[in-house]
Amino acid sequence: MQQATRVAVEQATNYVKQKEREFRVQFYELGPGILITAAQFAELLCITHSAFNARYHAGKVPDPVIREPRFVRWRVSDVRVWLESLEQVSADHNRVLLGRAQRILARDIAGLPRRGRPRREAAEQ
C-alpha cells in the first residue's frame, strides 16, 4: 500500500515539474509548424507581455502568421530563424566592443592620457 502511494506521489510530482518547466525549454522541442502566442513569445525572450507588445508595435519582432483581433500567432520556424539572426547581430556587436577594448588598452600601453573624467586613483596621486 505504501509503495503504491509513493509511486502516485512521484508521478504527481513529475507532472507538476513538467508543467512548471520553462517555455524556453519546451520551445526547442516544438515542431516547426506549431503556432505560439504573444505571451509565449514574450516568455521566450524573457520580457514582460507589455514590453513584448511595445516591441511588436515598433516592428522589432517578426510579423505574425495569423493576425486577427485578439488572436495573434507566430510560427515556431519563423521565430527560430529570427532568433538565429539576433545571435549574429549580437556576435557582431561583441566584435565591436572587443575592438574598443583593444584601442583603450593600446592607449594605456602607449602611455597616452585617457579620455573622459580621470579615475579616482589617478586623481588622488
C-alpha positions in Angstrom: 0.0 0.0 0.0 2.8 2.4 0.9 4.6 1.6 -2.3 1.5 2.5 -4.4 1.1 5.8 -2.5 4.8 6.6 -3.0 4.5 5.9 -6.8 1.4 8.1 -7.0 3.2 10.9 -5.2 6.2 10.6 -7.5 4.0 10.6 -10.6 2.2 13.7 -9.4 5.5 15.4 -8.6 6.9 14.7 -12.0 3.7 16.0 -13.6 4.0 19.3 -11.7 7.7 19.6 -12.6 6.8 19.0 -16.2 4.1 21.7 -16.1 6.5 24.2 -14.4 9.2 23.7 -17.0 10.0 27.0 -18.7 8.6 27.6 -22.1 12.1 28.2 -23.4 12.9 24.6 -22.9 9.6 23.5 -24.4 10.1 25.8 -27.4 13.1 23.8 -28.8 11.0 20.6 -28.5 8.1 22.0 -30.6 7.7 21.2 -34.3 8.4 23.9 -36.9 4.8 24.3 -37.8 3.4 24.9 -34.3 2.0 28.3 -33.6 2.8 30.3 -30.4 1.1 33.1 -28.7 2.4 36.6 -27.9 2.6 35.6 -24.2 4.7 32.5 -25.1 6.9 34.7 -27.4 7.4 37.2 -24.6 8.4 34.4 -22.2 10.8 33.0 -24.7 12.5 36.4 -24.8 12.4 36.8 -21.0 10.5 40.0 -21.2 7.0 41.1 -19.9 4.0 40.9 -22.1 3.8 44.7 -22.1 7.4 45.0 -23.3 6.7 42.5 -26.0 3.7 44.4 -27.2 5.8 47.6 -27.4 8.4 45.7 -29.5 5.7 44.2 -31.7 4.1 47.6 -32.4 7.6 49.1 -33.1 8.2 46.4 -35.6 11.2 44.8 -33.7 9.8 41.3 -33.9 8.9 39.3 -37.0 5.4 39.6 -38.5 2.9 37.1 -37.2 1.5 34.4 -39.4 -2.1 35.0 -38.1 -3.1 38.5 -37.2 -6.7 38.6 -36.2 -8.3 40.7 -33.4 -7.3 39.1 -30.1 -5.7 36.2 -32.0 -2.0 36.7 -33.0 0.2 33.8 -33.6 3.8 33.2 -34.8 5.1 30.0 -36.4 7.9 28.4 -34.4 10.2 28.0 -37.5 9.9 31.8 -38.2 10.7 32.6 -34.6 13.8 30.3 -34.7 15.1 31.9 -37.9 14.6 35.4 -36.3 16.4 34.3 -33.1 19.4 33.0 -35.1 19.6 36.3 -36.9 19.7 38.1 -33.5 22.6 35.9 -32.4 24.5 37.0 -35.5 23.9 40.7 -34.7 25.0 40.0 -31.1 28.2 38.4 -32.3 28.9 41.5 -34.5 28.2 43.8 -31.5 30.7 41.8 -29.4 33.4 42.2 -32.1 32.8 46.0 -32.0 33.1 46.0 -28.2 36.3 43.9 -28.4 37.8 46.4 -30.8 37.0 49.3 -28.5 38.6 47.5 -25.6 41.8 46.8 -27.6 42.0 50.5 -28.6 41.7 51.6 -24.9 44.4 49.0 -23.9 46.7 50.3 -26.7 46.3 53.8 -25.4 47.2 52.7 -21.9 50.3 50.8 -23.1 51.4 53.8 -25.1 51.1 56.0 -22.0 48.6 58.3 -23.7 46.2 60.1 -21.4 42.7 58.6 -21.0 39.7 60.4 -22.4 37.0 61.5 -20.0 37.0 62.1 -16.3 40.1 61.0 -14.5 39.9 57.8 -12.4 39.8 58.1 -8.6 43.2 56.6 -8.0 44.8 58.9 -10.7 43.2 62.0 -9.1 44.4 61.1 -5.6 48.1 60.8 -6.7 
